[in-house]
Amino acid sequence: QPADLLAAFASSGAASAITNDLSEHALHLSSELACVREALLRREGERSFDEVVLCGAGPSLLALSSPREGEGEGAALLAERVARECEAACEEACGVRVRVWPVEFAEPAEDGCWYSG
């Protein structure tokens, strides 16, 4: 059930409720994809991601993190700055140019819904 999956994700604080049966194989076959994943997980400071998982069949990765409050800038500016830092870190660590798009989960319109739309 979607509500159960959402509750499991929310209570874990990370993406442990997200599974992808293609992930292990894709990361094994693509050293570049595996390197980018590790670069996102091991970023310096508190802006590393809680979880980085393969999105679909790849080559996209979904990097999840809890919101960071009180860092002295608006959420949109912070997200855009972190996205640019991630791009630079992946190019430096892996020699791979990546594009990062910051997004956030929408609030549910009502109990039991995924998002308002």
Secondary structure, DSSP 8 states (H G I E B T S, - for coil): -HHHHHHHHHHHSSSTT---TTHHHHHHH-HHHHHHHHHHHT-SGGGS-SEEEEETTTTEEEEE------SSS-HHHHHHHHHHHHHHHHHHHHS-------------SSTT-S---
